[in-house]
Amino acid sequence: QVQRVESGGGLVQPGGSLRLSCVASGGIFSIYAMGWYRQAPGKEREVVATIFSTGAADYAHSVKGRFTISRDNAKNTVYLEMNNLKPEDTAVYYCNTVPPGFDSGSWGQGTQVTVSS
């Protein structure tokens, strides 16, 4: 079964930057569209960035121009570069296929991002 491990979260001030990483194991990583999702307290989990097997990317309106998703298929890793962070970006961030579980893998533990002064 595919497993995912997210890392790179932390506490950052508004306007700051973070780079998240997600390493997947146990599947054929390169063929799937991969996404970064986030879930804030009391809110539904939402996808914020998607990268397709072609390398093309798509972003939620709320993060477009600030976040950049990338992937390294040789390392089974997907990244999320987050710049100009805002308090409303505070959430637990997860990676998964798009749609979720398409590779039969489950959610990882996520990585907490907190944007606060």
Contacts in CASP RR format, 6 or more apart in sequence:
PFRMAT RR
TARGET T0000
AUTHOR 0000-0000-0000
METHOD contacts of the structure
MODEL  1
QVQRVESGGGLVQPGGSLRLSCVASGGIFSIYAMGWYRQAPGKEREVVAT
IFSTGAADYAHSVKGRFTISRDNAKNTVYLEMNNLKPEDTAVYYCNTVPP
GFDSGSWGQGTQVTVSS
1 26 0 8 1.000
1 104 0 8 1.000
1 105 0 8 1.000
1 106 0 8 1.000
2 24 0 8 1.000
2 25 0 8 1.000
2 26 0 8 1.000
2 27 0 8 1.000
2 103 0 8 1.000
2 104 0 8 1.000
2 105 0 8 1.000
2 106 0 8 1.000
3 24 0 8 1.000
3 25 0 8 1.000
3 26 0 8 1.000
3 105 0 8 1.000
3 106 0 8 1.000
3 108 0 8 1.000
4 22 0 8 1.000
4 23 0 8 1.000
4 24 0 8 1.000
4 25 0 8 1.000
4 94 0 8 1.000
4 95 0 8 1.000
4 96 0 8 1.000
4 105 0 8 1.000
4 106 0 8 1.000
4 107 0 8 1.000
4 108 0 8 1.000
5 22 0 8 1.000
5 23 0 8 1.000
5 108 0 8 1.000
5 109 0 8 1.000
6 20 0 8 1.000
6 21 0 8 1.000
6 22 0 8 1.000
6 93 0 8 1.000
6 94 0 8 1.000
6 95 0 8 1.000
6 108 0 8 1.000
6 109 0 8 1.000
6 110 0 8 1.000
6 111 0 8 1.000
7 20 0 8 1.000
7 21 0 8 1.000
7 22 0 8 1.000
7 111 0 8 1.000
8 18 0 8 1.000
8 19 0 8 1.000
8 20 0 8 1.000
8 21 0 8 1.000
8 111 0 8 1.000
9 18 0 8 1.000
9 20 0 8 1.000
9 93 0 8 1.000
9 111 0 8 1.000
9 112 0 8 1.000
9 113 0 8 1.000
10 18 0 8 1.000
10 111 0 8 1.000
10 112 0 8 1.000
10 113 0 8 1.000
10 114 0 8 1.000
11 114 0 8 1.000
11 116 0 8 1.000
12 18 0 8 1.000
12 85 0 8 1.000
12 113 0 8 1.000
12 114 0 8 1.000
12 115 0 8 1.000
13 115 0 8 1.000
13 116 0 8 1.000
13 117 0 8 1.000
14 85 0 8 1.000
14 86 0 8 1.000
14 87 0 8 1.000
14 115 0 8 1.000
14 116 0 8 1.000
14 117 0 8 1.000
15 83 0 8 1.000
15 84 0 8 1.000
15 85 0 8 1.000
15 86 0 8 1.000
15 115 0 8 1.000
16 83 0 8 1.000
16 84 0 8 1.000
16 85 0 8 1.000
16 115 0 8 1.000
17 81 0 8 1.000
17 82 0 8 1.000
17 83 0 8 1.000
17 84 0 8 1.000
17 85 0 8 1.000
18 82 0 8 1.000
18 85 0 8 1.000
18 113 0 8 1.000
19 79 0 8 1.000
19 80 0 8 1.000
19 81 0 8 1.000
19 82 0 8 1.000
20 36 0 8 1.000
20 79 0 8 1.000
20 80 0 8 1.000
20 82 0 8 1.000
20 93 0 8 1.000
20 95 0 8 1.000
20 111 0 8 1.000
20 113 0 8 1.000
21 77 0 8 1.000
21 78 0 8 1.000
21 79 0 8 1.000
22 34 0 8 1.000
22 36 0 8 1.000
22 77 0 8 1.000
22 78 0 8 1.000
22 79 0 8 1.000
22 80 0 8 1.000
22 94 0 8 1.000
22 95 0 8 1.000
23 75 0 8 1.000
23 76 0 8 1.000
23 77 0 8 1.000
24 76 0 8 1.000
24 77 0 8 1.000
24 78 0 8 1.000
24 95 0 8 1.000
25 76 0 8 1.000
27 76 0 8 1.000
27 103 0 8 1.000
28 103 0 8 1.000
29 73 0 8 1.000
29 76 0 8 1.000
30 53 0 8 1.000
30 73 0 8 1.000
31 53 0 8 1.000
32 53 0 8 1.000
32 97 0 8 1.000
32 98 0 8 1.000
32 102 0 8 1.000
32 103 0 8 1.000
33 50 0 8 1.000
33 51 0 8 1.000
33 52 0 8 1.000
33 53 0 8 1.000
33 97 0 8 1.000
33 98 0 8 1.000
33 102 0 8 1.000
34 50 0 8 1.000
34 51 0 8 1.000
34 69 0 8 1.000
34 71 0 8 1.000
34 78 0 8 1.000
34 95 0 8 1.000
34 96 0 8 1.000
34 97 0 8 1.000
34 98 0 8 1.000
35 47 0 8 1.000
35 49 0 8 1.000
35 50 0 8 1.000
35 51 0 8 1.000
35 69 0 8 1.000
35 78 0 8 1.000
35 95 0 8 1.000
35 96 0 8 1.000
35 97 0 8 1.000
35 98 0 8 1.000
36 47 0 8 1.000
36 48 0 8 1.000
36 49 0 8 1.000
36 67 0 8 1.000
36 69 0 8 1.000
36 78 0 8 1.000
36 80 0 8 1.000
36 93 0 8 1.000
36 94 0 8 1.000
36 95 0 8 1.000
37 45 0 8 1.000
37 46 0 8 1.000
37 47 0 8 1.000
37 48 0 8 1.000
37 93 0 8 1.000
37 94 0 8 1.000
37 95 0 8 1.000
37 96 0 8 1.000
37 100 0 8 1.000
38 45 0 8 1.000
38 46 0 8 1.000
38 48 0 8 1.000
38 89 0 8 1.000
38 91 0 8 1.000
38 92 0 8 1.000
38 93 0 8 1.000
38 94 0 8 1.000
38 113 0 8 1.000
39 45 0 8 1.000
39 46 0 8 1.000
39 91 0 8 1.000
39 92 0 8 1.000
39 94 0 8 1.000
40 88 0 8 1.000
40 90 0 8 1.000
40 91 0 8 1.000
40 92 0 8 1.000
43 91 0 8 1.000
45 94 0 8 1.000
46 60 0 8 1.000
47 60 0 8 1.000
47 98 0 8 1.000
48 59 0 8 1.000
48 60 0 8 1.000
48 62 0 8 1.000
48 63 0 8 1.000
48 67 0 8 1.000
48 80 0 8 1.000
49 57 0 8 1.000
49 58 0 8 1.000
49 59 0 8 1.000
49 60 0 8 1.000
49 63 0 8 1.000
49 67 0 8 1.000
49 68 0 8 1.000
49 69 0 8 1.000
49 80 0 8 1.000
50 57 0 8 1.000
50 58 0 8 1.000
50 59 0 8 1.000
50 69 0 8 1.000
50 98 0 8 1.000
51 57 0 8 1.000
51 69 0 8 1.000
51 70 0 8 1.000
51 71 0 8 1.000
51 78 0 8 1.000
52 58 0 8 1.000
55 71 0 8 1.000
57 68 0 8 1.000
57 69 0 8 1.000
57 70 0 8 1.000
59 65 0 8 1.000
59 67 0 8 1.000
59 69 0 8 1.000
62 88 0 8 1.000
63 82 0 8 1.000
63 89 0 8 1.000
66 82 0 8 1.000
66 83 0 8 1.000
66 84 0 8 1.000
66 85 0 8 1.000
67 80 0 8 1.000
67 81 0 8 1.000
67 82 0 8 1.000
67 83 0 8 1.000
68 80 0 8 1.000
68 81 0 8 1.000
68 83 0 8 1.000
69 78 0 8 1.000
69 79 0 8 1.000
69 80 0 8 1.000
69 81 0 8 1.000
70 78 0 8 1.000
70 79 0 8 1.000
70 81 0 8 1.000
71 77 0 8 1.000
71 78 0 8 1.000
71 79 0 8 1.000
72 78 0 8 1.000
72 79 0 8 1.000
78 95 0 8 1.000
80 93 0 8 1.000
80 95 0 8 1.000
82 89 0 8 1.000
82 113 0 8 1.000
85 113 0 8 1.000
85 115 0 8 1.000
86 115 0 8 1.000
87 115 0 8 1.000
87 116 0 8 1.000
88 115 0 8 1.000
89 113 0 8 1.000
89 115 0 8 1.000
90 113 0 8 1.000
90 114 0 8 1.000
90 115 0 8 1.000
90 116 0 8 1.000
91 112 0 8 1.000
91 113 0 8 1.000
92 110 0 8 1.000
92 111 0 8 1.000
92 112 0 8 1.000
92 113 0 8 1.000
93 110 0 8 1.000
93 111 0 8 1.000
93 112 0 8 1.000
93 113 0 8 1.000
94 107 0 8 1.000
94 108 0 8 1.000
94 110 0 8 1.000
94 111 0 8 1.000
95 108 0 8 1.000
96 105 0 8 1.000
96 107 0 8 1.000
97 103 0 8 1.000
97 105 0 8 1.000
100 107 0 8 1.000
END
